[in-house]
Amino acid sequence: MQKCLFVLMAWLLPLSVLKAQGNEEAPLGPQLNYFKYATGGIGLHNFGWYVGGKYGKSKSRLDDRIWEFDLWRTRHPKEVRISNPSFINPRPYVLGKLNDAFFMHIGYGTQRLIFDKSDKAGVEVRYQISLGPSFALLKPIYLDILYPLNPNEPRNLTTRSERYDPERHFENNIYGSSRFGSGLDEINVLPGLYAKGGFIFEWGAFTEEIKILEAGLSVDFFPQGVPVMSFVPQKQLFLSFYLGFHLGKRW
């Protein structure tokens, strides 16, 4: 009987030593066998919405390195949508708007663990910092402009889609906005830089499935200024508070 107990202890001792060594290397939370992950999501910010994705690689249990791609739809603070009151159901438009603006971010950053899931009842909290080039994609605004079919019959009107010109187009001769596809072949690109910082909240068990909320601040800077509205100074700096939801997978 004593011989059997001795054999059993000799077999269990190496396992206990290996387990202790593993705990010393990763004291926070259970061990994971996942080293890479990818997520995609949507979100809102104070000037519009965005879509984006991330690819991450774990450097350690505490630190990740990430690559991200985002596309932000951005409005100018001076934008006000109006309609021509002389017609029934015309398309609304923004008087004075020159371009629709989309900001494309391509960045690199880091995430670091703040609270482990085991410490906060199943919610893991990380902070993220990323930066990289930002590209302002400017699609010119086209409007449906009113023209008389016959100069002798000014009330008999038709419309033509034209690129908005603040020197020629006014409230009394604008019928409404043209279709969104107008001007897609005239997109202009302005280079700039962006930086983003925020917090990542992940909940649920440690599995390959990822569900996270992301909140923070994004800053875009364009040296040339972004021409969105006429008759106002062109903005160079855009500050955006954002909140997003992402789904993804580890492997």
C-alpha positions in Angstrom: 0.0 0.0 0.0 2.8 2.4 0.9 4.5 1.6 -2.4 1.4 2.5 -4.4 1.0 5.9 -2.5 4.7 6.7 -3.3 4.2 6.0 -7.0 1.1 8.1 -7.1 2.8 11.1 -5.4 5.8 10.8 -7.7 3.4 11.0 -10.7 1.4 14.0 -9.4 4.4 16.1 -8.3 5.7 17.1 -11.8 2.2 18.1 -12.8 1.9 20.4 -9.7 5.3 22.0 -10.5 4.3 22.6 -14.1 1.0 24.2 -13.0 2.8 26.5 -10.5 5.2 27.6 -13.2 2.4 28.4 -15.6 0.7 30.5 -12.9 3.9 32.5 -12.3 4.1 33.4 -16.0 0.4 34.5 -16.3 -1.0 35.5 -12.9 -4.0 37.2 -14.4 -6.9 35.1 -15.4 -7.0 31.6 -17.0 -4.5 30.6 -19.6 -5.5 31.2 -23.2 -4.3 29.4 -26.3 -5.4 32.3 -28.6 -2.7 34.6 -30.1 -4.5 36.4 -32.9 -8.0 37.8 -33.4 -10.0 39.9 -35.8 -13.2 42.0 -35.3 -15.5 44.1 -37.3 -18.1 46.6 -36.2 -20.2 49.7 -36.4 -20.5 52.8 -34.3 -21.7 56.3 -33.8 -19.8 59.5 -33.1 -20.9 63.1 -32.5 -20.7 64.0 -36.2 -22.0 60.8 -37.8 -21.3 57.1 -37.9 -18.5 54.7 -38.8 -17.6 51.2 -39.8 -14.4 49.4 -39.2 -12.3 46.4 -38.4 -9.3 45.4 -36.3 -6.6 42.7 -36.5 -4.8 41.9 -33.3 -1.9 39.9 -32.1 -1.2 39.1 -28.5 2.3 40.1 -27.3 1.5 38.8 -23.8 -1.5 38.3 -21.5 -1.4 42.0 -20.8 -0.5 43.6 -24.2 -1.8 43.3 -27.8 -0.6 44.9 -31.0 -3.4 45.9 -33.4 -3.9 47.1 -36.9 -7.2 48.9 -37.7 -9.1 50.2 -40.7 -12.1 52.6 -40.2 -14.3 54.7 -42.5 -16.1 57.6 -40.8 -19.0 59.6 -42.2 -18.5 63.1 -40.9 -20.8 66.1 -40.9 -19.9 69.7 -40.4 -21.3 71.4 -37.2 -22.9 74.1 -39.4 -25.0 71.7 -41.5 -28.8 72.3 -41.4 -31.1 70.3 -43.7 -33.9 72.3 -45.3 -36.5 71.7 -48.1 -38.0 73.9 -50.8 -41.4 74.9 -49.4 -42.9 75.6 -52.9 -43.0 71.8 -53.7 -44.5 68.7 -52.2 -42.0 66.1 -50.9 -38.8 67.5 -52.5 -35.5 65.9 -51.4 -34.0 67.8 -48.4 -30.6 69.3 -48.8 -28.0 71.3 -46.9 -27.7 74.9 -48.2 -24.0 75.9 -48.5 -22.6 72.3 -48.4 -19.8 71.7 -50.9 -18.8 68.1 -50.2 -19.7 65.0 -48.4 -16.8 64.0 -46.2 -15.6 60.5 -45.2 -12.5 60.0 -43.2 -10.5 56.7 -43.8 -8.2 55.6 -41.0 -5.4 53.1 -41.4 -3.6 52.7 -38.1 -1.4 50.8 -35.8 -1.7 50.7 -32.0 -1.6 48.9 -28.7 -4.1 47.6 -26.2 -3.3 46.9 -22.5 -5.3 45.1 -19.9 -6.7 47.1 -17.0 -9.2 44.6 -15.4 -9.2 40.9 -16.0 -12.6 39.1 -16.5 -12.0 37.1 -13.3 -11.5 40.4 -11.4 -14.7 42.2 -12.6 -17.5 39.5 -12.8 -16.9 38.5 -16.4 -16.1 41.9 -17.9 -12.6 42.6 -19.2 -11.5 46.2 -19.6 -8.6 47.4 -21.8 -7.4 50.8 -23.0 -6.3 51.3 -26.6 -4.1 53.9 -28.3 -3.7 54.0 -32.1 -2.5 56.4 -34.8 -1.8 56.6 -38.4 -2.6 58.3 -41.7 -6.1 59.7 -42.3 -7.5 60.4 -45.7 -10.5 62.8 -46.2 -12.6 61.5 -49.1 -14.6 64.4 -50.5 -17.5 63.7 -52.7 -18.9 66.9 -54.3 -22.5 67.8 -53.7 -24.9 67.8 -56.6 -28.4 69.5 -56.4 -31.4 69.4 -58.7 -31.7 73.0 -60.0 -34.9 74.4 -61.4 -35.1 75.8 -64.9 -38.1 76.9 -67.0 -38.9 74.7 -70.0 -39.9 77.9 -71.9 -38.8 81.4 -71.1 -42.3 82.6 -71.9 -43.8 80.2 -69.3 -41.8 80.6 -66.1 -44.1 78.4 -64.1 -43.5 75.4 -66.3 -40.3 74.0 -64.8 -37.8 71.2 -65.1 -34.7 70.2 -63.1 -31.1 69.5 -63.9 -28.5 67.9 -61.7 -25.6 70.3 -61.2 -22.6 70.5 -58.9 -23.4 73.0 -56.1 -22.1 76.5 -56.8 -22.8 79.0 -54.0 -22.5 81.8 -56.5 -25.3 80.5 -58.7 -27.5 78.3 -56.6 -29.9 79.7 -54.0 -32.9 78.7 -52.1 -35.3 79.9 -54.8 -33.8 77.9 -57.6 -32.9 74.7 -55.7 -35.4 71.9 -55.9 -33.6 69.5 -53.7 -30.6 67.2 -53.5 -29.6 64.9 -56.4 -29.1 61.2 -56.0 -26.1 60.1 -53.8 -24.3 58.6 -56.8 -23.9 61.9 -58.5 -20.3 63.0 -58.1 -18.8 59.6 -57.1 -16.4 59.9 -60.1 -15.1 63.3 -58.8 -14.0 62.3 -55.3 -11.0 64.2 -54.1 -8.6 62.9 -51.4 -6.8 65.0 -48.8 -4.1 63.5 -46.6 -3.8 63.9 -42.9 -3.2 62.2 -39.6 -5.3 60.7 -36.9 -4.9 59.5 -33.3 -7.4 57.6 -31.2 -7.6 56.6 -27.6 -10.4 54.8 -25.7 -11.5 51.8 -23.7 -12.5 48.3 -24.7 -15.1 46.4 -22.7 -15.4 42.6 -23.4 -17.8 40.3 -21.6 -18.6 36.6 -21.6 -16.5 33.5 -21.1 -13.0 33.0 -22.5 -13.8 31.6 -25.8 -12.9 32.2 -29.5 -16.0 34.4 -29.9 -15.5 38.1 -29.2 -18.2 40.7 -28.2 -16.9 44.1 -27.3 -18.0 47.7 -26.7 -15.6 50.5 -27.6 -15.7 54.1 -26.5 -13.2 57.0 -26.7 -12.0 60.0 -28.6 -10.7 60.3 -32.2 -8.7 63.3 -33.5 -8.2 64.0 -37.2 -5.9 66.7 -38.5 -5.6 67.9 -42.1 -3.0 70.6 -42.8 -4.9 71.9 -45.9 -8.3 72.1 -44.2 -11.4 70.2 -45.3 -13.8 72.2 -47.6 -17.2 70.9 -46.4 -19.2 74.2 -46.1 -19.0 77.4 -48.1 -18.7 80.8 -46.5 -17.1 79.4 -43.3 -13.4 78.7 -42.5 -12.2 75.3 -43.5 -11.7 73.1 -40.5 -8.3 71.4 -40.0 -9.0 69.7 -36.7 -11.9 67.3 -36.0 -12.6 65.9 -32.5 -15.0 63.0 -32.4 -16.3 61.1 -29.3 -17.4 57.6 -30.4 -19.2 54.5 -29.2 -19.0 51.2 -31.2 -20.0 47.5 -31.1 -17.7 44.8 -32.5 -18.0 41.1 -33.1 -15.0 38.9 -33.9 -13.1 35.7 -33.4 -9.8 34.4 -31.9 -7.5 31.7 -33.2 
